[in-house]
C-alpha cells in the first residue's frame, strides 16, 4: 500500500469501511453495519450508489429518519433507477409505515428519472433492459430469503427459466446494437445489461461475443470498466483459464466466499485493477468476508508452479491407472486435474478426450463417453477444436450416433 498517496489512503479507508458494511448488510447484521457507514461518511460523502445502499440498511434497521435522509441524498447525487426504488424490498418498512414521506420520495425519483431519460439516445431500450435486471434481482433476492429446501428448488427452477428468457432477449439486443453505450441507455441500463450477460453461464459463446463487443468501447466513456473486468474474468474462468482482475471467488458449501480463484501473475493484479480504477484486492475481499494479502513475485510464481506440477502429477497418475485398467481412478484423476484453474492445456484436454473414448470403447460405460465429450466441448468453447482432428481419430467413431457429438461436428462446419 505504500505506493499510494495519503489522499488515496484516506479513500481506501473509506472504501474499506463501506466494504465491511456491505458484508454485514448481506449477513443481515444491520446493527453493526450502521456504525461502519457512519464512520465512513465522516471521511467522505457517499456517492449515489453508496447513499442508496445506506438508505436500504437504515430502512432494514427501521431507522426512518436516516433512511429517508440517505434516499433523498442518493437522488440528489444522481440515482436514476426509479423503477428499482419503487419495488426494492429493502424499503418495505418505510414504504409501508410512512406513506406520505414515501410518496414524496417516489415523486422526486420519477421526476429525476424523467429528466435523465431525456438525455439518452435509446430510452426505450434502457427501460426494457432495466425491467429485465429488476426481475433478475427480485428472484435472486427471494432465494437469499428462503431456507426451505423445497422452496429453494422451485426458486432455482424459476431462476433458470428467467435466465434463459433473458439470454434470448440479450442476444437480440447485442446483435442489433452491439454492446449498448452509456450515452444510449445510461449507467444503470448498461449495468443491468452486464448483469444479464454475467448470469448467462449456460452460453459461454454468447458471453465471449458480448466481451468482444465490450472490447470495442474500451478507452471511451461509454463502458463501465468494472463490468468489463467482471465479464472478462467470468469468461476466463468458464473456459478454465485463470482470471486477470480477481473478480471471481471460491464459494464454500455454506454459501460464503473463502478466497479468490486462480489469477494470472497474481503479484501484478492490483496494477491491472488500478489501470481500470478498481480497488485493491485486499479491500475488495472484505465484501466477501475474507482477508487477502497480495503475494510477492516469488510467491505468485511458486503458486503457478504448484498448479502446473499438480496438474502434471494427476495426469501422469491417470495414465498409470489406465495401464492397470483402473478406469475409475483415471476418471477421478482427470476430473481433479480439470478443476485446477489454468491447469490443463487444450492439447491435454484433447489427449484426455481420446483416452476416455478408448475406455468407453472397452467398457461401453456412458460416464467415460460423457467426460470425453466434456473435454472436447471445452476445447470447442476455447476455439481450439479442429474438425479434421476429430474425424481422423478412430477412437471417436463409436460417438458418431450420439447427439452431443453430432452437435459438436455440426458447429464446426
N, C-alpha and C positions, 0 to 999 in steps of 0.2 A: 504493500500500500504506500510505501514511501515515495513512489513516483507521482503521487497526486499532490496538488497544492492544498493549502489549508482550507481554501474555499471549497474545493472538491471534497475534502474530508468532511466538512460540515454537511454537505449534500448527502454523502454516503451515510452519515449518522442518521439523518432524516429518513433515508430510504431503508436503512436497517430497522428502524422503529416501525415504519409502515409495513414492511415485510412481516415483522413479528406480529403486528396487529392483525394482518390479513390471515395469518395462520390461526391465531386464536379465534378469529371470526369463523373460519371454516370448522373449527373444533367446537363452536357454539359456546365459547368461553368469553362472553361479552364483557363481563365484569373486569377481566384482565386485559381485554383488548382496548377498552376505553382509555385507561391511563397511558398506554403506548401512543395512542392517537394524539392525546392532549400534549404529551411531551414532544411528539414530532412537530405538531403545529406551532409550538413555541419557537422551533428552529426555522421553520419555513411554512409559508402559507400554502395550503393544498391547491393542486390544480383541479380541474373539473371532475376528473375521474376519482381522485382520492377524496374530494369533498363528497361526492356521491356515495362512495363506499362508507365514509364516516357516517353519513346520514342513515344508511342502512343499519350500521352497527348500533347507533343510538336508538333507532326505532325498535330494533330487536331487544334492546336493553330497556325499552319503554320509557325513554327519556324524550318526551315530546318536544321540549324547547330546543334541545340540541339537534334533534332530527330535522326539524323544520329550518333551523338556522343553517345547517350544512346543505340541505336540499336547495335552499334559496341561493346559497353561495355557489353551489355546483352549476346552477342555471346561469348565474351572472358570469361564471368563468367559462361558459360555453358548452355545457351539457346539452345535447341536441336530441336524444332519443326519448321523445315524449311517450311513444307507444310502450317502450320498455318500462318507463317510470309508472305508467298507469296500471300495469299488471304485476309489477315486481312484488313478490311475496314478502320481501324484507320489510315492506312498508305497510303491511296489513294492520299493524297496531295503530298507527296514526291515521291511516285511511279510514278505519272503522270507527275510531273513537273521537276524531277531531275533524268531522266532515267539512266544516266551514273553512278552516285553515287549509285543509287538503284541497278543497275546490279552488282556492286562490293559487296554490302551487300548480295545480293542474292547468289552470287558465294561463298562467305565466309560461309553463313549459310548452304548451301548444302554440302560444304566440311566438316564443323564441324559435321553435322549430319551423314555424311558417316562414319567418324571416330568413332562416338558414337555408331552407329548401329553395328559396328564390335565387340563391347564389349558385345552385348546382345545375349541371348540364343535363343530367338524367335522373330527375327526382322520382319518377315512377319506378325506375329500376331500383333505386335506393329503397323505396317503400316495400317493394317485393322481396328484396334481399333481407331487409330488417325483419320482416314478418317471419321469414324462414329462420333467422337467427333467434328470434324470441321463442318460437316453438321448440327449437333445438335446446335452448337453455331451460325452458319450463319443464320439459320431460326429464332432463337430466337432474334438475333440482328435485323433482319428485322422487327420483331414485335415491338421492342422498338422504331424503327424509324418511325412507322406508327401511324397515329391518326384517319384515316378514318375507321368508324365502319364496313363497308362492307369489306374493305381490311383486317381488323383485324380478322373478322370471317373466311375469306379464309385462312389466315396465320395460324390461330389456328387449322383449319382442317388439314392443311399440317403438323403442329407440331404433332398432334395426330397420323397421319399416319406414320410419321417418327419414333415417339416413339415406336409404335407397331412393326415396322420393326426392329428397333434397339434392342428391347426387345427380339425378336425371336433369333437374332444373339447372343446376350449376354447370353441367356440361353444355347446355344450350346457351347459357349466358357467356361462357368462356368462348364458345365457337363464334358467337355473334359480336362480342365486344373485346375479346382478349381479356387481360386482367383489368377489371374496372378501375379507373383512375379516381383518386380522391376528389379531384375537381368535378367529377361526374356524379359520384354517389356519396361523397362525404367520408370523413374518417370513420364514422360509425358503420356506414354501409360497407366500406372496404374491410373493416374488421369482421363484420358478420359474414361477408363472403369468404374471408380467410377461414373463419370458424367452420363453415360448411365443408370446405375443401380439406381442412385438417382432420375432420371426422370421416373422411371418405377412404379409410384404410382398406376397404373392400375393393378399391380400384386404384392400385398404385400407379398404373399407367396414366390415369387421369391426373393424379397428384403430380406426376412428373411433367405432364403437359402444362398444368397450371403454374408450376415452378418456372418452366421455360418462358411463359408469358410474363411472369413476375420479373424475370431477368431483364426483359426489355425496358423496364421502368426504373432499374437501378440507377442511382445518381441523379434522380429527379425528386421533386417534392410530391410526386403522385403515388408514392408507395410507402407503406409503413414498414420500416426495415426490421422491426421486431417480429412482425408477422412473417416476413421473408425468412428470417433466421429460424423460426419455429418450423415452417414448412420444409425448408432445406434439410434440417436435421431429421424431421419426421420421415422424409423420403429416404434419406441415407439409412436410417435405422430399419425402415421397412424393406430395404434391399440388403440388409445385413452388413452394411458398412458402418464404420464409426462416424459419429457426428462431428460437426465442426464448431458449433457455438455453445454446446452444453445445455440445450433447452429440454432434452429428454431425460427422464429419471427412471430409476428402477423402483418398481412398486412392490411392497411386501404383501403377504396374504391378508393382512388386516387392513388393507387399503391405505397404508401410509408409505411415503417415499423414504428410501434408505440411502440413495446415492445417485450419482449421475451415470448414465450409460456411457460406454466407451467413447473417448474423444481423441481425435487425431492430434498428435503433437500437443498433448494436454497442457504442457507448460506455457504454451503461447495462446491459450484460449481466451484469456482476458484481453490480450491485444486485439484479437479478432472482434471480440464483443465491443470493445471501446471504439473500434472503427465504425461500428453500426450504432454507436451511442447507447449501448446496453450496459447495465450494471455488472460489476464483477460477480463471478460465480459464488464467492463467499457470501455475498448479500442475497443473491437470487436463491441460494439454497435454503435460506431462512423461511421463504414462502412455503417450503415443503417440510420444515421441521427438522432438518439435519444440518450439521456443521460441515464446512468444506474448507480445505486448505489447498491452495494452488501448488502442484508439485514442482520440484526443480526439474531442469532438463534431464538430469541423470535419473531421477525417479520416474519421469514420464517415459524415458527410453526403456527403463527396466520393466515397467508395466507392459509396454508394447511387446517387448521381447518375450515376456512371460505368456502373453496371449498367443504369440506365434508358436512358442515352444509347446504350450498345452495343446494347441490345435494339432501340431505335428505328431505329438505323442499319442493322442487319441486316434488319429488316422492310422498310424503305424500299428497300434494295438488292434484296431479293427481289421486291418489286413491280415494280421497274425491269426485272429479269431476266424477269419474267412478260411484260412488254410486248414484249420481244425474243424471246420464246418459248425462252429458255434455261432450260428447266424443271429440269434437274439442279441448276443454281445456285440456283434458287428453293428446291428441296428442301434443299440444303446450308445455305443461309442461315437458313431457318426452323428447321431442326434445331439449328443452333448457337444461335439465339435461345432455343429451348425449353430449352436446358441451362443458361441463366443463372437461377439460383435467384431466384424472385420477380420475374423479368423480364417475362414475358408475362402480361397480364391475361386473364380469361375472355373478354372481348369480342374481344381479339386472337386468342385460340385459335379462337373460332368463325369469325372472319374468315379465318384460315388454313385451317380445315377446308373452308370454302366455296371458297376459291381452289384448293385441291388437288382438290376434287371436280370443279371446272371443268377442271383439267388432265387428270384421269382421263377425263372425257367426251371430251376431244380426242384422247387418246393410247391409252386403254384399258390403260395400264401399271399393274399392280397396286400398285406401291410408292406411287403417288400416292393411291389409294383407301385404302391401309393407313394412311398418315400422316394423312390426313383423319380417319379413324375414331379414330386415336390422340388427336388434339386434341379430338374430341367426347367420347371416353371420359374424358379428364382433366376436362373441364367437368362431366361426369356425376358423377364422384367428388367434385368440389368442391361439388356441389349447385347448379350454375349452368347446367343444361341444361333448356330448355323444349321440350316435345314439339311444340307448335304451330309453334314456330320451325323445327324440323326438317322437319315435314311440309309447311310452306308454302314451303320453299326448293326451287325446281325443280332446283338443281344436284345434289341428293342423290337424285333419282329413280332414277338408274342403280344406286343402292346397295340398292334395295328387296329384291332376292333374296339379298343377302349375309347370312350368318349373324350376323356381328357387328352389323350394322345391325338385324336383327330382334331380337336380344337387347337392344340398346340401347332400341329402341322399347317392347318388352315391359316392360322395367324401369321405364320412365317412366309406365306405366299406373297 
